[in-house]
Amino acid sequence: MKLKITIFALTTCALFFTACENEKKETPEAPVKSTPVATTPQISYSVTQRYPHDITSFTEGFLFHKGQLLESTGAPDHLPQTRSAIGLPDLKTGKFELKTELDKNKYFGEGIVVFQNKLYQLTYTNQVGFIYDAASFNQIGQFTYSNKEGWGMTTDSIHLIMSDGTHRLTFLNPQNFSVAKTLEVTKDGYAMDHLNELEYIRGYIYANIWMSNIIVKIDPKTGKVVGQLDLLDLYQESRTRNPGLAEMNGIAYDPASGKVLVTGKLWPDVYEIEFPH
């Protein structure tokens, strides 16, 4: 009898502990909380017009000045048909009206900007820029900068803003070309490299990203990318007409009409696009 009672007690305990163990296993674990990865909002756009573009223009700068479209171009060694020049693209015919040209054996023309009736032009690796009268295109001076390379230019109506292919934008004082400040540009918490052609639109800086067909929208107060346009469809469409083209590079905003035009290096078209900005 004592043996049976002992066996019964042991069996009861075993069942109790097994039940406890099963209860522990069946209790759901608390969910692990994870910090969501920030993603840059996509900006939708629509094409409202297409214009012809000179397919020998290796676009480096693109802007409106007093309603007139201006373009600057570079001249890669492997493309003998290209020039380091500044001119007026004709949106009806696509012809490029040459206004001034650099010796492409010495200089690779880069971005341009107009500030207080003067036209400023960067060069790629010479660390020198040129100044022209914006009406006559006569060269009236030059300037130097410490950035190893010159890429794109725009203005916030106070500074000359330049890119140099890194994630950093440099704000220059137009009076003496000293550095007023620099802006570190980040996207989703990471440095946004390869900033290229620039345009200032309603308080934000828009930048082409080299070797891509992305335009990013940058908050100049924080350096954060707050939106982006993916224009791969335009690149693919243009490539069917000129297979030898390169990436998108060119944003021109006309504050009088609100028009935004985009194009690229050796692209056969200039696109007028609409998007919230």
C-alpha positions, -999 to 999 in steps of 0.1 A, spaced: 0 0 0 28 24 9 45 16 -24 13 24 -44 9 57 -25 45 66 -33 42 57 -70 10 77 -71 26 107 -55 56 105 -78 34 102 -109 13 132 -98 44 153 -93 57 143 -127 25 152 -144 24 185 -125 59 195 -136 52 183 -172 21 205 -173 41 234 -160 67 229 -186 41 227 -214 25 258 -201 58 276 -203 64 264 -238 29 273 -249 31 309 -235 38 332 -264 70 352 -263 68 390 -261 71 405 -296 106 420 -303 103 457 -311 124 469 -341 130 504 -352 116 509 -387 141 518 -414 134 553 -428 127 554 -465 128 585 -486 94 595 -500 90 590 -537 78 621 -556 54 614 -584 56 633 -616 41 636 -651 55 647 -684 36 676 -699 58 684 -729 88 671 -749 113 693 -767 142 684 -790 178 685 -776 212 685 -792 226 650 -789 262 663 -789 255 683 -757 271 666 -728 250 685 -703 266 698 -671 246 729 -663 210 738 -670 190 768 -659 166 796 -668 176 832 -667 149 859 -674 129 833 -692 158 821 -714 171 786 -711 209 783 -707 231 752 -709 267 744 -702 284 713 -716 316 693 -710 339 675 -734 350 639 -725 381 628 -744 363 598 -758 336 620 -774 353 642 -799 320 658 -810 315 674 -776 325 709 -764 331 727 -732 307 755 -739 278 776 -728 249 784 -751 212 788 -756 192 756 -764 164 762 -789 134 742 -776 117 744 -810 146 731 -831 169 715 -806 199 736 -819 225 748 -795 234 785 -800 270 788 -789 278 818 -767 312 811 -752 336 781 -753 366 769 -733 397 753 -747 387 716 -741 423 706 -741 427 726 -709 393 728 -693 363 705 -689 332 727 -686 309 720 -656 280 736 -639 268 772 -642 247 797 -623 235 833 -628 238 857 -598 232 894 -600 236 895 -638 269 876 -637 272 841 -651 296 818 -631 310 785 -646 329 757 -628 356 735 -643 361 699 -635 396 695 -620 413 728 -625 399 744 -593 391 775 -613 359 791 -624 350 817 -650 328 848 -647 309 863 -676 285 891 -682 252 874 -683 239 896 -711 269 896 -735 286 864 -724 319 883 -724 344 869 -699 350 895 -671 369 875 -645 377 842 -629 378 827 -594 393 798 -576 380 773 -550 396 747 -528 373 718 -537 392 692 -556 366 691 -583 338 713 -596 304 698 -606 271 716 -603 260 751 -593 229 769 -581 220 799 -558 197 806 -529 199 843 -539 225 848 -512 253 823 -519 267 805 -549 261 768 -541 284 742 -556 287 704 -556 319 685 -561 308 649 -565 308 641 -528 280 644 -503 289 679 -494 276 712 -508 297 743 -505 281 778 -501 304 805 -514 303 842 -508 298 859 -542 319 889 -532 352 871 -525 344 834 -531 352 825 -495 334 795 -480 304 807 -460 294 772 -449 292 736 -461 262 713 -459 265 675 -454 237 658 -473 223 626 -460 196 602 -472 180 578 -447 208 586 -423 236 579 -447 259 602 -467 244 610 -501 274 610 -525 277 619 -561 257 651 -560 259 667 -594 238 693 -613 218 715 -589 187 736 -589 171 757 -562 133 755 -562 110 771 -537 133 768 -507 148 734 -515 179 722 -534 173 696 -561 203 675 -572 210 650 -599 228 619 -586 258 610 -609 255 577 -628 218 574 -620 185 589 -631 175 600 -596 168 636 -585 169 642 -548 152 670 -529 174 684 -501 163 705 -471 191 732 -470 185 737 -433 193 701 -423 210 685 -453 184 657 -453 170 643 -485 132 647 -480 121 632 -513 133 619 -547 122 615 -583 130 583 -601 132 593 -638 144 560 -652 115 558 -676 127 590 -693 162 576 -696 149 544 -712 127 563 -736 155 586 -746 179 557 -750 156 541 -777 164 572 -798 201 576 -789 217 544 -775 249 563 -769 235 587 -743 246 589 -706 227 595 -674 203 623 -666 219 656 -657 201 688 -659 173 706 -639 160 740 -649 133 759 -630 117 790 -643 102 809 -613 81 831 -636 62 803 -652 68 775 -627 81 753 -655 107 726 -646 127 711 -675 150 681 -672 174 665 -696 206 645 -697 240 640 -713 236 635 -750 198 631 -746 176 637 -777 149 653 -756 142 679 -730 112 670 -708 89 694 -691 76 677 -659 51 685 -632 54 674 -596 46 688 -562 73 713 -551 
